[in-house]
Amino acid sequence: MSGLRDIIVQLFRFVLYAAVHVLLISRLVLFDLGWCFLYLGFLLFLPLRTPIVVQLVLSFAMGLTMDIFYDTGGLHAAAAVLLGFLRPWVLRILTPRDGYDSGDTVNVHQMGWQWFGVYLLLLVVLHHTAFFVLELGSFRHFGTTLGKILMSALFTSVALLIIQLLFYPVRRGRN
């Protein structure tokens, strides 16, 4: 019964992140350089025990959902699948000395500020780099693209950090 509950919770999270992004956040732009990709929170905050195949399918589904709403021809899907592919590698690199507990989640309160900051910034910058390089299709306007990557990564990371601080539990698994 717990498996069905987990699936329903993740389905609710998928719809919530997609709806909030499409209806509210998509209209926020900083200086024509920074966009907030809030939907990445769904992918970044998946449980640690989520199998890679499920992560890739969910990444594609979320990216395709964004592509449908924004008519971006697969840009969101490609960048989200890359994020889903790289997430286990980053988790493996950032594995604590004692390893992850079965109950661990991607949570700033549980994993600590340093771990969470590196995890979040690394994956968000990789996603945004793929997205904006694919969007432009070349390195012709490298400065503008770099500005978009950095401003958007900062905007998205701060928004996701705020979501973590507001909506995720302060429960600690270990000290």
Rosetta constraint file for C-alpha pairs under 8 A:
AtomPair CA 1 CA 5 HARMONIC 6.40 0.50
AtomPair CA 2 CA 6 HARMONIC 6.17 0.50
AtomPair CA 3 CA 7 HARMONIC 6.32 0.50
AtomPair CA 4 CA 8 HARMONIC 6.25 0.50
AtomPair CA 5 CA 9 HARMONIC 6.15 0.50
AtomPair CA 6 CA 10 HARMONIC 6.14 0.50
AtomPair CA 7 CA 11 HARMONIC 6.06 0.50
AtomPair CA 8 CA 12 HARMONIC 6.12 0.50
AtomPair CA 9 CA 13 HARMONIC 6.19 0.50
AtomPair CA 10 CA 14 HARMONIC 6.08 0.50
AtomPair CA 11 CA 15 HARMONIC 6.33 0.50
AtomPair CA 12 CA 16 HARMONIC 6.03 0.50
AtomPair CA 13 CA 17 HARMONIC 6.00 0.50
AtomPair CA 13 CA 42 HARMONIC 6.65 0.50
AtomPair CA 14 CA 18 HARMONIC 6.10 0.50
AtomPair CA 14 CA 42 HARMONIC 6.23 0.50
AtomPair CA 14 CA 62 HARMONIC 7.46 0.50
AtomPair CA 15 CA 19 HARMONIC 5.86 0.50
AtomPair CA 16 CA 20 HARMONIC 6.00 0.50
AtomPair CA 17 CA 21 HARMONIC 6.02 0.50
AtomPair CA 17 CA 38 HARMONIC 6.99 0.50
AtomPair CA 17 CA 39 HARMONIC 5.16 0.50
AtomPair CA 17 CA 41 HARMONIC 7.28 0.50
AtomPair CA 17 CA 42 HARMONIC 6.26 0.50
AtomPair CA 18 CA 22 HARMONIC 6.06 0.50
AtomPair CA 18 CA 39 HARMONIC 5.72 0.50
AtomPair CA 18 CA 62 HARMONIC 7.37 0.50
AtomPair CA 18 CA 65 HARMONIC 7.61 0.50
AtomPair CA 18 CA 66 HARMONIC 7.49 0.50
AtomPair CA 19 CA 23 HARMONIC 5.78 0.50
AtomPair CA 19 CA 24 HARMONIC 7.96 0.50
AtomPair CA 20 CA 24 HARMONIC 5.45 0.50
AtomPair CA 20 CA 25 HARMONIC 6.45 0.50
AtomPair CA 21 CA 25 HARMONIC 4.71 0.50
AtomPair CA 21 CA 26 HARMONIC 5.63 0.50
AtomPair CA 21 CA 37 HARMONIC 7.26 0.50
AtomPair CA 21 CA 38 HARMONIC 5.75 0.50
AtomPair CA 21 CA 39 HARMONIC 5.98 0.50
AtomPair CA 22 CA 26 HARMONIC 5.56 0.50
AtomPair CA 22 CA 66 HARMONIC 7.70 0.50
AtomPair CA 22 CA 69 HARMONIC 7.38 0.50
AtomPair CA 24 CA 28 HARMONIC 7.79 0.50
AtomPair CA 25 CA 36 HARMONIC 6.75 0.50
AtomPair CA 25 CA 37 HARMONIC 7.87 0.50
AtomPair CA 25 CA 38 HARMONIC 7.07 0.50
AtomPair CA 26 CA 35 HARMONIC 7.51 0.50
AtomPair CA 26 CA 36 HARMONIC 6.98 0.50
AtomPair CA 26 CA 37 HARMONIC 7.64 0.50
AtomPair CA 28 CA 35 HARMONIC 6.65 0.50
AtomPair CA 28 CA 36 HARMONIC 7.00 0.50
AtomPair CA 29 CA 33 HARMONIC 7.13 0.50
AtomPair CA 29 CA 34 HARMONIC 5.55 0.50
AtomPair CA 29 CA 35 HARMONIC 5.10 0.50
AtomPair CA 29 CA 36 HARMONIC 7.34 0.50
AtomPair CA 30 CA 34 HARMONIC 4.65 0.50
AtomPair CA 30 CA 35 HARMONIC 6.60 0.50
AtomPair CA 30 CA 151 HARMONIC 7.75 0.50
AtomPair CA 33 CA 144 HARMONIC 7.94 0.50
AtomPair CA 33 CA 147 HARMONIC 6.42 0.50
AtomPair CA 33 CA 148 HARMONIC 4.68 0.50
AtomPair CA 33 CA 151 HARMONIC 6.16 0.50
AtomPair CA 33 CA 152 HARMONIC 6.95 0.50
AtomPair CA 34 CA 148 HARMONIC 5.68 0.50
AtomPair CA 34 CA 149 HARMONIC 7.69 0.50
AtomPair CA 34 CA 150 HARMONIC 7.83 0.50
AtomPair CA 34 CA 151 HARMONIC 4.62 0.50
AtomPair CA 34 CA 152 HARMONIC 4.06 0.50
AtomPair CA 34 CA 153 HARMONIC 7.75 0.50
AtomPair CA 34 CA 155 HARMONIC 6.47 0.50
AtomPair CA 35 CA 148 HARMONIC 7.90 0.50
AtomPair CA 35 CA 151 HARMONIC 7.52 0.50
AtomPair CA 35 CA 152 HARMONIC 4.83 0.50
AtomPair CA 35 CA 155 HARMONIC 6.74 0.50
AtomPair CA 35 CA 156 HARMONIC 7.25 0.50
AtomPair CA 36 CA 152 HARMONIC 5.96 0.50
AtomPair CA 36 CA 153 HARMONIC 7.79 0.50
AtomPair CA 36 CA 155 HARMONIC 5.61 0.50
AtomPair CA 36 CA 156 HARMONIC 4.59 0.50
AtomPair CA 36 CA 159 HARMONIC 7.48 0.50
AtomPair CA 37 CA 152 HARMONIC 7.81 0.50
AtomPair CA 37 CA 156 HARMONIC 5.70 0.50
AtomPair CA 38 CA 156 HARMONIC 6.28 0.50
AtomPair CA 38 CA 159 HARMONIC 7.12 0.50
AtomPair CA 38 CA 160 HARMONIC 6.82 0.50
AtomPair CA 39 CA 43 HARMONIC 7.49 0.50
AtomPair CA 39 CA 62 HARMONIC 7.56 0.50
AtomPair CA 40 CA 44 HARMONIC 6.02 0.50
AtomPair CA 40 CA 80 HARMONIC 7.73 0.50
AtomPair CA 40 CA 124 HARMONIC 7.98 0.50
AtomPair CA 41 CA 45 HARMONIC 5.71 0.50
AtomPair CA 41 CA 160 HARMONIC 6.22 0.50
AtomPair CA 42 CA 46 HARMONIC 6.36 0.50
AtomPair CA 43 CA 55 HARMONIC 7.49 0.50
AtomPair CA 43 CA 58 HARMONIC 7.53 0.50
AtomPair CA 43 CA 59 HARMONIC 6.50 0.50
AtomPair CA 43 CA 84 HARMONIC 7.08 0.50
AtomPair CA 44 CA 87 HARMONIC 7.69 0.50
AtomPair CA 44 CA 106 HARMONIC 7.54 0.50
AtomPair CA 44 CA 120 HARMONIC 7.62 0.50
AtomPair CA 45 CA 105 HARMONIC 7.42 0.50
AtomPair CA 45 CA 106 HARMONIC 5.37 0.50
AtomPair CA 45 CA 107 HARMONIC 7.53 0.50
AtomPair CA 46 CA 50 HARMONIC 6.89 0.50
AtomPair CA 46 CA 105 HARMONIC 7.59 0.50
AtomPair CA 46 CA 106 HARMONIC 7.16 0.50
AtomPair CA 47 CA 104 HARMONIC 7.61 0.50
AtomPair CA 47 CA 105 HARMONIC 5.30 0.50
AtomPair CA 47 CA 106 HARMONIC 6.73 0.50
AtomPair CA 48 CA 104 HARMONIC 6.71 0.50
AtomPair CA 48 CA 105 HARMONIC 5.71 0.50
AtomPair CA 48 CA 106 HARMONIC 6.87 0.50
AtomPair CA 49 CA 102 HARMONIC 7.33 0.50
AtomPair CA 50 CA 54 HARMONIC 6.63 0.50
AtomPair CA 50 CA 55 HARMONIC 6.60 0.50
AtomPair CA 51 CA 55 HARMONIC 6.31 0.50
AtomPair CA 52 CA 56 HARMONIC 6.14 0.50
AtomPair CA 52 CA 84 HARMONIC 7.56 0.50
AtomPair CA 52 CA 85 HARMONIC 7.27 0.50
AtomPair CA 52 CA 88 HARMONIC 7.17 0.50
AtomPair CA 53 CA 57 HARMONIC 6.22 0.50
AtomPair CA 54 CA 58 HARMONIC 6.02 0.50
AtomPair CA 55 CA 59 HARMONIC 5.91 0.50
AtomPair CA 55 CA 84 HARMONIC 5.54 0.50
AtomPair CA 55 CA 85 HARMONIC 7.67 0.50
AtomPair CA 56 CA 60 HARMONIC 6.10 0.50
AtomPair CA 56 CA 81 HARMONIC 5.73 0.50
AtomPair CA 56 CA 84 HARMONIC 5.19 0.50
AtomPair CA 56 CA 85 HARMONIC 6.41 0.50
AtomPair CA 57 CA 61 HARMONIC 6.11 0.50
AtomPair CA 57 CA 81 HARMONIC 7.99 0.50
AtomPair CA 58 CA 62 HARMONIC 6.06 0.50
AtomPair CA 59 CA 63 HARMONIC 6.01 0.50
AtomPair CA 59 CA 77 HARMONIC 7.10 0.50
AtomPair CA 59 CA 80 HARMONIC 5.19 0.50
AtomPair CA 59 CA 81 HARMONIC 5.09 0.50
AtomPair CA 59 CA 83 HARMONIC 7.57 0.50
AtomPair CA 59 CA 84 HARMONIC 5.69 0.50
AtomPair CA 60 CA 64 HARMONIC 5.85 0.50
AtomPair CA 60 CA 77 HARMONIC 5.20 0.50
AtomPair CA 60 CA 78 HARMONIC 7.47 0.50
AtomPair CA 60 CA 80 HARMONIC 6.38 0.50
AtomPair CA 60 CA 81 HARMONIC 5.48 0.50
AtomPair CA 61 CA 65 HARMONIC 6.05 0.50
AtomPair CA 61 CA 77 HARMONIC 7.45 0.50
AtomPair CA 62 CA 66 HARMONIC 6.37 0.50
AtomPair CA 62 CA 77 HARMONIC 7.12 0.50
AtomPair CA 62 CA 80 HARMONIC 7.45 0.50
AtomPair CA 63 CA 67 HARMONIC 6.13 0.50
AtomPair CA 63 CA 74 HARMONIC 7.50 0.50
AtomPair CA 63 CA 75 HARMONIC 7.77 0.50
AtomPair CA 63 CA 76 HARMONIC 4.55 0.50
AtomPair CA 63 CA 77 HARMONIC 3.63 0.50
AtomPair CA 63 CA 78 HARMONIC 7.20 0.50
AtomPair CA 63 CA 79 HARMONIC 7.58 0.50
AtomPair CA 63 CA 80 HARMONIC 5.54 0.50
AtomPair CA 63 CA 81 HARMONIC 7.53 0.50
AtomPair CA 64 CA 68 HARMONIC 6.08 0.50
AtomPair CA 64 CA 74 HARMONIC 6.70 0.50
AtomPair CA 64 CA 76 HARMONIC 6.68 0.50
AtomPair CA 64 CA 77 HARMONIC 5.06 0.50
AtomPair CA 65 CA 69 HARMONIC 6.47 0.50
AtomPair CA 66 CA 70 HARMONIC 6.06 0.50
AtomPair CA 66 CA 76 HARMONIC 6.30 0.50
AtomPair CA 66 CA 77 HARMONIC 7.69 0.50
AtomPair CA 67 CA 71 HARMONIC 5.20 0.50
AtomPair CA 67 CA 72 HARMONIC 4.98 0.50
AtomPair CA 67 CA 73 HARMONIC 6.11 0.50
AtomPair CA 67 CA 74 HARMONIC 5.83 0.50
AtomPair CA 67 CA 75 HARMONIC 6.94 0.50
AtomPair CA 67 CA 76 HARMONIC 5.81 0.50
AtomPair CA 67 CA 77 HARMONIC 6.87 0.50
AtomPair CA 68 CA 72 HARMONIC 7.36 0.50
AtomPair CA 72 CA 76 HARMONIC 7.17 0.50
AtomPair CA 74 CA 78 HARMONIC 5.97 0.50
AtomPair CA 75 CA 79 HARMONIC 6.23 0.50
AtomPair CA 75 CA 131 HARMONIC 6.09 0.50
AtomPair CA 75 CA 134 HARMONIC 6.73 0.50
AtomPair CA 75 CA 135 HARMONIC 6.76 0.50
AtomPair CA 76 CA 80 HARMONIC 5.86 0.50
AtomPair CA 76 CA 131 HARMONIC 6.76 0.50
AtomPair CA 77 CA 81 HARMONIC 5.99 0.50
AtomPair CA 78 CA 82 HARMONIC 6.25 0.50
AtomPair CA 78 CA 131 HARMONIC 7.65 0.50
AtomPair CA 79 CA 83 HARMONIC 6.27 0.50
AtomPair CA 79 CA 127 HARMONIC 5.45 0.50
AtomPair CA 79 CA 128 HARMONIC 7.46 0.50
AtomPair CA 79 CA 130 HARMONIC 5.60 0.50
AtomPair CA 79 CA 131 HARMONIC 5.33 0.50
AtomPair CA 80 CA 84 HARMONIC 6.15 0.50
AtomPair CA 80 CA 127 HARMONIC 6.76 0.50
AtomPair CA 81 CA 85 HARMONIC 6.04 0.50
AtomPair CA 82 CA 86 HARMONIC 6.11 0.50
AtomPair CA 82 CA 127 HARMONIC 6.99 0.50
AtomPair CA 82 CA 130 HARMONIC 7.96 0.50
AtomPair CA 83 CA 87 HARMONIC 5.91 0.50
AtomPair CA 83 CA 123 HARMONIC 6.53 0.50
AtomPair CA 83 CA 126 HARMONIC 7.27 0.50
AtomPair CA 83 CA 127 HARMONIC 5.75 0.50
AtomPair CA 84 CA 88 HARMONIC 7.70 0.50
AtomPair CA 85 CA 89 HARMONIC 7.75 0.50
AtomPair CA 86 CA 90 HARMONIC 6.26 0.50
AtomPair CA 86 CA 123 HARMONIC 7.64 0.50
AtomPair CA 87 CA 91 HARMONIC 6.10 0.50
AtomPair CA 87 CA 123 HARMONIC 7.09 0.50
AtomPair CA 88 CA 92 HARMONIC 6.02 0.50
AtomPair CA 89 CA 93 HARMONIC 6.23 0.50
AtomPair CA 90 CA 94 HARMONIC 6.12 0.50
AtomPair CA 90 CA 119 HARMONIC 6.98 0.50
AtomPair CA 90 CA 123 HARMONIC 7.79 0.50
AtomPair CA 91 CA 95 HARMONIC 5.93 0.50
AtomPair CA 91 CA 119 HARMONIC 7.60 0.50
AtomPair CA 94 CA 115 HARMONIC 7.05 0.50
AtomPair CA 94 CA 119 HARMONIC 7.53 0.50
AtomPair CA 95 CA 99 HARMONIC 5.64 0.50
AtomPair CA 95 CA 100 HARMONIC 6.72 0.50
AtomPair CA 96 CA 100 HARMONIC 6.69 0.50
AtomPair CA 100 CA 104 HARMONIC 6.24 0.50
AtomPair CA 103 CA 173 HARMONIC 7.62 0.50
AtomPair CA 104 CA 110 HARMONIC 7.48 0.50
AtomPair CA 104 CA 173 HARMONIC 7.04 0.50
AtomPair CA 105 CA 110 HARMONIC 7.44 0.50
AtomPair CA 105 CA 111 HARMONIC 7.96 0.50
AtomPair CA 106 CA 110 HARMONIC 7.60 0.50
AtomPair CA 106 CA 111 HARMONIC 6.96 0.50
AtomPair CA 106 CA 116 HARMONIC 7.55 0.50
AtomPair CA 107 CA 111 HARMONIC 5.86 0.50
AtomPair CA 107 CA 112 HARMONIC 7.77 0.50
AtomPair CA 107 CA 116 HARMONIC 7.20 0.50
AtomPair CA 107 CA 164 HARMONIC 6.81 0.50
AtomPair CA 107 CA 168 HARMONIC 6.92 0.50
AtomPair CA 108 CA 112 HARMONIC 5.20 0.50
AtomPair CA 108 CA 113 HARMONIC 5.73 0.50
AtomPair CA 108 CA 115 HARMONIC 7.91 0.50
AtomPair CA 108 CA 116 HARMONIC 5.47 0.50
AtomPair CA 108 CA 164 HARMONIC 6.68 0.50
AtomPair CA 108 CA 165 HARMONIC 7.51 0.50
AtomPair CA 109 CA 113 HARMONIC 7.45 0.50
AtomPair CA 109 CA 169 HARMONIC 7.43 0.50
AtomPair CA 109 CA 170 HARMONIC 5.38 0.50
AtomPair CA 109 CA 171 HARMONIC 6.97 0.50
AtomPair CA 109 CA 172 HARMONIC 6.66 0.50
AtomPair CA 110 CA 170 HARMONIC 7.13 0.50
AtomPair CA 110 CA 171 HARMONIC 6.60 0.50
AtomPair CA 110 CA 172 HARMONIC 4.85 0.50
AtomPair CA 110 CA 173 HARMONIC 6.28 0.50
AtomPair CA 110 CA 174 HARMONIC 7.77 0.50
AtomPair CA 111 CA 115 HARMONIC 6.17 0.50
AtomPair CA 111 CA 116 HARMONIC 6.44 0.50
AtomPair CA 112 CA 116 HARMONIC 6.08 0.50
AtomPair CA 113 CA 117 HARMONIC 5.80 0.50
AtomPair CA 114 CA 118 HARMONIC 6.23 0.50
AtomPair CA 115 CA 119 HARMONIC 6.09 0.50
AtomPair CA 116 CA 120 HARMONIC 5.88 0.50
AtomPair CA 117 CA 121 HARMONIC 5.94 0.50
AtomPair CA 118 CA 122 HARMONIC 5.82 0.50
AtomPair CA 119 CA 123 HARMONIC 6.26 0.50
AtomPair CA 120 CA 124 HARMONIC 5.96 0.50
AtomPair CA 120 CA 157 HARMONIC 6.64 0.50
AtomPair CA 121 CA 125 HARMONIC 5.86 0.50
AtomPair CA 121 CA 153 HARMONIC 7.27 0.50
AtomPair CA 121 CA 157 HARMONIC 6.53 0.50
AtomPair CA 122 CA 126 HARMONIC 6.20 0.50
AtomPair CA 123 CA 127 HARMONIC 6.09 0.50
AtomPair CA 124 CA 128 HARMONIC 6.04 0.50
AtomPair CA 124 CA 153 HARMONIC 5.85 0.50
AtomPair CA 124 CA 156 HARMONIC 7.51 0.50
AtomPair CA 124 CA 157 HARMONIC 7.02 0.50
AtomPair CA 125 CA 129 HARMONIC 5.92 0.50
AtomPair CA 125 CA 149 HARMONIC 6.91 0.50
AtomPair CA 125 CA 150 HARMONIC 7.45 0.50
AtomPair CA 125 CA 153 HARMONIC 5.60 0.50
AtomPair CA 126 CA 130 HARMONIC 6.29 0.50
AtomPair CA 127 CA 131 HARMONIC 6.12 0.50
AtomPair CA 128 CA 132 HARMONIC 5.97 0.50
AtomPair CA 128 CA 149 HARMONIC 5.53 0.50
AtomPair CA 128 CA 152 HARMONIC 7.28 0.50
AtomPair CA 128 CA 153 HARMONIC 6.56 0.50
AtomPair CA 129 CA 133 HARMONIC 5.93 0.50
AtomPair CA 129 CA 149 HARMONIC 5.84 0.50
AtomPair CA 130 CA 134 HARMONIC 5.96 0.50
AtomPair CA 131 CA 135 HARMONIC 6.01 0.50
AtomPair CA 132 CA 136 HARMONIC 6.17 0.50
AtomPair CA 132 CA 145 HARMONIC 6.39 0.50
AtomPair CA 132 CA 148 HARMONIC 7.35 0.50
AtomPair CA 132 CA 149 HARMONIC 6.75 0.50
AtomPair CA 133 CA 137 HARMONIC 5.86 0.50
AtomPair CA 133 CA 138 HARMONIC 6.67 0.50
AtomPair CA 133 CA 139 HARMONIC 7.39 0.50
AtomPair CA 133 CA 145 HARMONIC 7.09 0.50
AtomPair CA 134 CA 138 HARMONIC 7.68 0.50
AtomPair CA 136 CA 145 HARMONIC 7.78 0.50
AtomPair CA 141 CA 145 HARMONIC 6.22 0.50
AtomPair CA 142 CA 146 HARMONIC 5.98 0.50
AtomPair CA 143 CA 147 HARMONIC 6.11 0.50
AtomPair CA 144 CA 148 HARMONIC 6.19 0.50
AtomPair CA 145 CA 149 HARMONIC 6.16 0.50
AtomPair CA 146 CA 150 HARMONIC 6.16 0.50
AtomPair CA 147 CA 151 HARMONIC 5.95 0.50
AtomPair CA 148 CA 152 HARMONIC 5.71 0.50
AtomPair CA 149 CA 153 HARMONIC 5.86 0.50
AtomPair CA 150 CA 154 HARMONIC 6.10 0.50
AtomPair CA 151 CA 155 HARMONIC 6.07 0.50
AtomPair CA 152 CA 156 HARMONIC 5.87 0.50
AtomPair CA 153 CA 157 HARMONIC 5.86 0.50
AtomPair CA 154 CA 158 HARMONIC 6.09 0.50
AtomPair CA 155 CA 159 HARMONIC 6.23 0.50
AtomPair CA 156 CA 160 HARMONIC 6.11 0.50
AtomPair CA 157 CA 161 HARMONIC 6.01 0.50
AtomPair CA 158 CA 162 HARMONIC 6.17 0.50
AtomPair CA 159 CA 163 HARMONIC 6.31 0.50
AtomPair CA 160 CA 164 HARMONIC 6.20 0.50
AtomPair CA 161 CA 165 HARMONIC 6.22 0.50
AtomPair CA 162 CA 166 HARMONIC 6.07 0.50
AtomPair CA 163 CA 167 HARMONIC 5.73 0.50
AtomPair CA 163 CA 168 HARMONIC 7.47 0.50
AtomPair CA 164 CA 168 HARMONIC 5.19 0.50
